[in-house]
Amino acid sequence: MDVRKLQKIAVAALEDIKAKDIEVINTRKLTSLFDRIVIASADSTRQVKALARHVEEKVREAGGQVLGVEGEETGEWVLVDLGDVVVHVMQPAIRAYYNLEELWQGKPRRASAAADAEPE
């Protein structure tokens, strides 16, 4: 399945169940493992699991293949491997801690003004 179509299906599935802060990162030039990362937030473990299952269902309905799913046991962070697209559904605290956006985009966040101050 075409990467853009797979991405569109995954994002639409996340939007169906009200995922928050959906972000798509093009990783084609960064790694040969996958072309896109889709990151979304959910308010509870139940919603994280439901979003991941919905992505799986919609991809399979469209004729796509789900290579693997990790993290369903705890529901804090579920990864859905669709081959060229990897979907991460996370609770906000987990998402903030691992900060995948910075890791894959290379845009560092400012920690705080105090951290930038010179030592006395």
N, CA and C atoms as a LAMMPS dump frame, in Angstrom:
ITEM: TIMESTEP
0
ITEM: NUMBER OF ATOMS
360
ITEM: BOX BOUNDS ff ff ff
-5.0000000000000000e+02 5.0000000000000000e+02
-5.0000000000000000e+02 5.0000000000000000e+02
-5.0000000000000000e+02 5.0000000000000000e+02
ITEM: ATOMS id mol type element x y z
1 1 1 N 0.844 -1.181 0
2 1 2 C 0 0 0
3 1 3 C 0.891 1.247 0
4 2 1 N 0.476 2.261 -0.713
5 2 2 C 1.192 3.528 -0.803
6 2 3 C 1.309 4.177 0.581
7 3 1 N 2.479 4.76 0.858
8 3 2 C 2.739 5.375 2.161
9 3 3 C 1.739 6.481 2.472
10 4 1 N 1.442 7.325 1.488
11 4 2 C 0.504 8.428 1.73
12 4 3 C -0.889 7.913 2.061
13 5 1 N -1.308 6.85 1.383
14 5 2 C -2.631 6.27 1.655
15 5 3 C -2.656 5.655 3.051
16 6 1 N -1.596 4.945 3.404
17 6 2 C -1.494 4.329 4.727
18 6 3 C -1.517 5.399 5.817
19 7 1 N -0.777 6.472 5.605
20 7 2 C -0.757 7.585 6.55
21 7 3 C -2.147 8.189 6.692
22 8 1 N -2.823 8.398 5.575
23 8 2 C -4.155 8.996 5.589
24 8 3 C -5.141 8.121 6.361
25 9 1 N -5.076 6.812 6.16
26 9 2 C -5.959 5.883 6.866
27 9 3 C -5.685 5.933 8.366
28 10 1 N -4.412 5.917 8.748
29 10 2 C -4.044 5.941 10.169
30 10 3 C -4.515 7.228 10.836
31 11 1 N -4.273 8.367 10.198
32 11 2 C -4.68 9.652 10.775
33 11 3 C -6.205 9.74 10.875
34 12 1 N -6.904 9.303 9.843
35 12 2 C -8.374 9.325 9.872
36 12 3 C -8.909 8.446 11
37 13 1 N -8.298 7.28 11.195
38 13 2 C -8.723 6.378 12.276
39 13 3 C -8.513 7.033 13.639
40 14 1 N -7.405 7.738 13.802
41 14 2 C -7.137 8.433 15.061
42 14 3 C -8.137 9.572 15.279
43 15 1 N -8.45 10.29 14.214
44 15 2 C -9.414 11.387 14.324
45 15 3 C -10.816 10.882 14.644
46 16 1 N -11.168 9.683 14.154
47 16 2 C -12.485 9.083 14.414
48 16 3 C -12.786 8.985 15.903
49 17 1 N -11.761 8.656 16.687
50 17 2 C -11.974 8.435 18.121
51 17 3 C -11.355 9.57 18.941
52 18 1 N -11.236 10.728 18.326
53 18 2 C -10.846 11.959 19.028
54 18 3 C -9.456 11.928 19.643
55 19 1 N -8.481 11.4 18.924
56 19 2 C -7.094 11.505 19.372
57 19 3 C -6.712 12.977 19.396
58 20 1 N -5.777 13.313 20.248
59 20 2 C -5.355 14.713 20.385
60 20 3 C -3.942 14.887 19.84
61 21 1 N -3.655 16.101 19.404
62 21 2 C -2.301 16.493 18.994
63 21 3 C -1.656 15.499 18.029
64 22 1 N -2.361 15.169 16.978
65 22 2 C -1.833 14.226 15.984
66 22 3 C -0.734 14.921 15.188
67 23 1 N 0.392 14.266 15.111
68 23 2 C 1.522 14.82 14.371
69 23 3 C 2.113 13.743 13.462
70 24 1 N 2.439 14.12 12.238
71 24 2 C 3.055 13.212 11.281
72 24 3 C 4.459 13.713 10.989
73 25 1 N 5.431 12.831 11.105
74 25 2 C 6.826 13.188 10.857
75 25 3 C 7.343 12.352 9.692
76 26 1 N 7.877 13.021 8.689
77 26 2 C 8.461 12.34 7.541
78 26 3 C 9.886 11.937 7.907
79 27 1 N 10.144 10.64 7.961
80 27 2 C 11.464 10.125 8.357
81 27 3 C 12.206 9.484 7.188
82 28 1 N 11.702 9.671 5.998
83 28 2 C 12.283 9.032 4.816
84 28 3 C 13.783 9.299 4.681
85 29 1 N 14.222 10.523 4.971
86 29 2 C 15.634 10.877 4.83
87 29 3 C 16.466 10.537 6.067
88 30 1 N 15.787 10.138 7.149
89 30 2 C 16.486 9.866 8.405
90 30 3 C 16.776 8.391 8.651
91 31 1 N 15.918 7.52 8.116
92 31 2 C 16.081 6.083 8.346
93 31 3 C 15.468 5.306 7.189
94 32 1 N 15.97 4.117 6.982
95 32 2 C 15.393 3.25 5.948
96 32 3 C 14.369 2.281 6.537
97 33 1 N 14.14 2.357 7.836
98 33 2 C 13.229 1.432 8.51
99 33 3 C 11.76 1.731 8.225
100 34 1 N 11.407 3.02 8.145
101 34 2 C 10.03 3.436 7.888
102 34 3 C 10.056 4.843 7.318
103 35 1 N 8.962 5.233 6.67
104 35 2 C 8.892 6.541 6.02
105 35 3 C 8.167 7.604 6.833
106 36 1 N 7.264 7.196 7.695
107 36 2 C 6.486 8.152 8.483
108 36 3 C 6.31 7.64 9.917
109 37 1 N 6.249 8.603 10.822
110 37 2 C 5.843 8.339 12.2
111 37 3 C 4.6 9.179 12.435
112 38 1 N 3.582 8.556 12.974
113 38 2 C 2.371 9.277 13.368
114 38 3 C 2.301 9.184 14.885
115 39 1 N 2.202 10.338 15.542
116 39 2 C 2.147 10.389 17.007
117 39 3 C 0.829 11.05 17.403
118 40 1 N 0.152 10.438 18.378
119 40 2 C -1.113 10.996 18.863
120 40 3 C -1.212 10.796 20.367
121 41 1 N -1.985 11.642 21.009
122 41 2 C -2.201 11.544 22.448
123 41 3 C -3.627 11.118 22.741
124 42 1 N -3.783 10.458 23.892
125 42 2 C -5.093 10.022 24.38
126 42 3 C -5.137 10.253 25.888
127 43 1 N -6.34 10.487 26.405
128 43 2 C -6.489 10.874 27.804
129 43 3 C -6.437 9.731 28.813
130 44 1 N -6.64 8.499 28.365
131 44 2 C -6.68 7.381 29.311
132 44 3 C -6.11 6.129 28.657
133 45 1 N -5.826 5.136 29.484
134 45 2 C -5.323 3.873 28.939
135 45 3 C -6.378 3.231 28.045
136 46 1 N -7.621 3.366 28.424
137 46 2 C -8.711 2.809 27.613
138 46 3 C -8.744 3.455 26.227
139 47 1 N -8.588 4.781 26.169
140 47 2 C -8.605 5.463 24.877
141 47 3 C -7.358 5.133 24.05
142 48 1 N -6.195 5.009 24.694
143 48 2 C -4.966 4.632 23.981
144 48 3 C -5.182 3.29 23.286
145 49 1 N -5.694 2.32 24.029
146 49 2 C -5.924 0.98 23.461
147 49 3 C -6.97 1.017 22.354
148 50 1 N -8.048 1.78 22.564
149 50 2 C -9.112 1.866 21.56
150 50 3 C -8.597 2.505 20.272
151 51 1 N -7.797 3.545 20.396
152 51 2 C -7.238 4.206 19.214
153 51 3 C -6.341 3.254 18.43
154 52 1 N -5.479 2.54 19.136
155 52 2 C -4.576 1.603 18.465
156 52 3 C -5.366 0.502 17.749
157 53 1 N -6.379 -0.043 18.416
158 53 2 C -7.209 -1.085 17.787
159 53 3 C -7.947 -0.545 16.572
160 54 1 N -8.423 0.695 16.66
161 54 2 C -9.15 1.298 15.549
162 54 3 C -8.231 1.501 14.338
163 55 1 N -6.996 1.909 14.584
164 55 2 C -6.024 2.045 13.494
165 55 3 C -5.815 0.687 12.839
166 56 1 N -5.615 -0.347 13.652
167 56 2 C -5.447 -1.709 13.12
168 56 3 C -6.632 -2.119 12.24
169 57 1 N -7.838 -1.922 12.758
170 57 2 C -9.05 -2.326 12.032
171 57 3 C -9.176 -1.606 10.694
172 58 1 N -8.973 -0.287 10.711
173 58 2 C -9.142 0.505 9.491
174 58 3 C -8.086 0.151 8.437
175 59 1 N -6.871 -0.119 8.868
176 59 2 C -5.818 -0.505 7.927
177 59 3 C -6.146 -1.859 7.316
178 60 1 N -6.573 -2.798 8.134
179 60 2 C -6.928 -4.13 7.604
180 60 3 C -8.124 -4.049 6.657
181 61 1 N -9.126 -3.231 7.008
182 61 2 C -10.298 -3.054 6.141
183 61 3 C -9.9 -2.512 4.768
184 62 1 N -8.868 -1.672 4.743
185 62 2 C -8.414 -1.072 3.486
186 62 3 C -7.457 -1.989 2.721
187 63 1 N -7.207 -3.166 3.27
188 63 2 C -6.327 -4.119 2.59
189 63 3 C -4.869 -4.017 2.994
190 64 1 N -4.586 -3.219 4.016
191 64 2 C -3.215 -3.074 4.5
192 64 3 C -2.86 -4.161 5.497
193 65 1 N -1.595 -4.166 5.868
194 65 2 C -1.093 -5.19 6.78
195 65 3 C -0.56 -4.547 8.054
196 66 1 N -0.902 -5.13 9.189
197 66 2 C -0.374 -4.702 10.477
198 66 3 C 0.729 -5.688 10.845
199 67 1 N 1.963 -5.193 10.927
200 67 2 C 3.103 -6.069 11.2
201 67 3 C 3.252 -6.41 12.679
202 68 1 N 2.8 -5.505 13.546
203 68 2 C 2.913 -5.775 14.966
204 68 3 C 2.308 -4.672 15.802
205 69 1 N 2.006 -5.021 17.049
206 69 2 C 1.47 -4.064 18.011
207 69 3 C 2.185 -4.321 19.334
208 70 1 N 2.673 -3.257 19.945
209 70 2 C 3.382 -3.372 21.228
210 70 3 C 2.783 -2.405 22.239
211 71 1 N 2.71 -2.821 23.502
212 71 2 C 2.314 -1.924 24.582
213 71 3 C 0.866 -1.979 24.995
214 72 1 N 0.096 -2.89 24.412
215 72 2 C -1.334 -2.955 24.761
216 72 3 C -1.569 -3.371 26.206
217 73 1 N -0.61 -4.047 26.805
218 73 2 C -0.791 -4.524 28.186
219 73 3 C -1 -3.361 29.147
220 74 1 N -0.145 -2.345 29.043
221 74 2 C -0.241 -1.22 29.981
222 74 3 C -1.141 -0.107 29.467
223 75 1 N -1.138 0.125 28.182
224 75 2 C -1.993 1.147 27.604
225 75 3 C -1.502 2.574 27.776
226 76 1 N -0.278 2.743 28.251
227 76 2 C 0.274 4.091 28.362
228 76 3 C 0.851 4.55 27.031
229 77 1 N 1.395 3.584 26.263
230 77 2 C 2.004 3.875 24.971
231 77 3 C 1.849 2.627 24.112
232 78 1 N 1.093 2.739 23.04
233 78 2 C 0.914 1.608 22.135
234 78 3 C 1.507 1.982 20.784
235 79 1 N 2.338 1.093 20.265
236 79 2 C 2.958 1.271 18.962
237 79 3 C 2.307 0.315 17.982
238 80 1 N 1.858 0.833 16.85
239 80 2 C 1.26 0.016 15.795
240 80 3 C 2.192 0.094 14.591
241 81 1 N 2.809 -1.025 14.24
242 81 2 C 3.762 -1.085 13.129
243 81 3 C 3.021 -1.465 11.853
244 82 1 N 2.964 -0.517 10.928
245 82 2 C 2.288 -0.735 9.655
246 82 3 C 3.305 -0.869 8.513
247 83 1 N 4.56 -1.088 8.859
248 83 2 C 5.607 -1.194 7.852
249 83 3 C 6.213 0.168 7.576
250 84 1 N 5.764 0.829 6.522
251 84 2 C 6.294 2.144 6.159
252 84 3 C 5.809 3.254 7.081
253 85 1 N 4.769 2.987 7.852
254 85 2 C 4.223 3.959 8.799
255 85 3 C 4.186 3.313 10.183
256 86 1 N 4.702 4.027 11.181
257 86 2 C 4.66 3.553 12.56
258 86 3 C 3.818 4.54 13.352
259 87 1 N 2.789 4.021 14.025
260 87 2 C 1.862 4.862 14.782
261 87 3 C 2.136 4.694 16.273
262 88 1 N 2.315 5.824 16.964
263 88 2 C 2.511 5.84 18.411
264 88 3 C 1.308 6.53 19.03
265 89 1 N 0.598 5.833 19.905
266 89 2 C -0.515 6.436 20.647
267 89 3 C -0.082 6.449 22.106
268 90 1 N -0.052 7.657 22.692
269 90 2 C 0.535 7.806 24.014
270 90 3 C -0.316 8.691 24.921
271 91 1 N -0.195 8.445 26.21
272 91 2 C -0.769 9.376 27.165
273 91 3 C 0.135 10.608 27.215
274 92 1 N -0.409 11.786 27.507
275 92 2 C 0.374 13.03 27.445
276 92 3 C 1.664 13.019 28.272
277 93 1 N 1.637 12.471 29.47
278 93 2 C 2.848 12.459 30.306
279 93 3 C 3.948 11.602 29.674
280 94 1 N 3.567 10.484 29.105
281 94 2 C 4.532 9.597 28.439
282 94 3 C 5.077 10.286 27.194
283 95 1 N 4.198 10.931 26.459
284 95 2 C 4.612 11.633 25.237
285 95 3 C 5.598 12.759 25.565
286 96 1 N 5.315 13.503 26.612
287 96 2 C 6.21 14.594 27.013
288 96 3 C 7.561 14.051 27.472
289 97 1 N 7.551 12.941 28.186
290 97 2 C 8.791 12.366 28.707
291 97 3 C 9.705 11.871 27.585
292 98 1 N 9.149 11.116 26.639
293 98 2 C 9.97 10.539 25.567
294 98 3 C 10.217 11.515 24.42
295 99 1 N 9.338 12.488 24.234
296 99 2 C 9.532 13.578 23.291
297 99 3 C 10.026 13.093 21.917
298 100 1 N 9.283 12.204 21.312
299 100 2 C 9.664 11.64 20.017
300 100 3 C 9.765 12.707 18.931
301 101 1 N 8.978 13.754 19.039
302 101 2 C 9.029 14.825 18.048
303 101 3 C 10.432 15.425 17.968
304 102 1 N 11.015 15.701 19.115
305 102 2 C 12.364 16.268 19.125
306 102 3 C 13.38 15.251 18.612
307 103 1 N 13.222 14.023 18.999
308 103 2 C 14.156 12.977 18.575
309 103 3 C 14.179 12.838 17.06
310 104 1 N 13.011 12.829 16.426
311 104 2 C 12.931 12.591 14.988
312 104 3 C 12.981 13.848 14.146
313 105 1 N 12.662 15.006 14.713
314 105 2 C 12.696 16.236 13.935
315 105 3 C 13.945 17.061 14.203
316 106 1 N 14.605 16.802 15.327
317 106 2 C 15.807 17.549 15.645
318 106 3 C 15.554 18.979 16.073
319 107 1 N 14.345 19.275 16.55
320 107 2 C 14.015 20.615 17.03
321 107 3 C 13.993 20.592 18.556
322 108 1 N 15.068 20.998 19.192
323 108 2 C 15.101 20.918 20.66
324 108 3 C 14.137 21.899 21.313
325 109 1 N 13.542 21.441 22.39
326 109 2 C 12.683 22.315 23.196
327 109 3 C 13.539 23 24.23
328 110 1 N 13.162 24.216 24.581
329 110 2 C 13.869 24.918 25.656
330 110 3 C 13.383 24.353 26.982
331 111 1 N 14.316 23.902 27.792
332 111 2 C 13.959 23.304 29.073
333 111 3 C 13.41 24.365 30.023
334 112 1 N 14.178 25.406 30.281
335 112 2 C 13.707 26.51 31.119
336 112 3 C 14.735 27.635 31.051
337 113 1 N 14.331 28.78 31.468
338 113 2 C 15.241 29.921 31.468
339 113 3 C 16.376 29.707 32.466
340 114 1 N 16.066 29.049 33.568
341 114 2 C 17.075 28.788 34.596
342 114 3 C 18.177 27.886 34.067
343 115 1 N 17.833 26.942 33.238
344 115 2 C 18.828 26.026 32.685
345 115 3 C 19.763 26.735 31.724
346 116 1 N 19.289 27.841 31.113
347 116 2 C 20.101 28.592 30.164
348 116 3 C 21.029 29.613 30.844
349 117 1 N 20.739 29.91 32.094
350 117 2 C 21.529 30.919 32.795
351 117 3 C 22.943 30.419 33.024
352 118 1 N 23.883 31.357 32.985
353 118 2 C 25.285 30.986 33.229
354 118 3 C 25.507 30.781 34.7
355 119 1 N 26.362 29.814 35.055
356 119 2 C 26.663 29.607 36.477
357 119 3 C 27.416 30.797 37.047
358 120 1 N 27.194 31.04 38.335
359 120 2 C 27.852 32.193 38.984
360 120 3 C 29.239 31.851 39.42
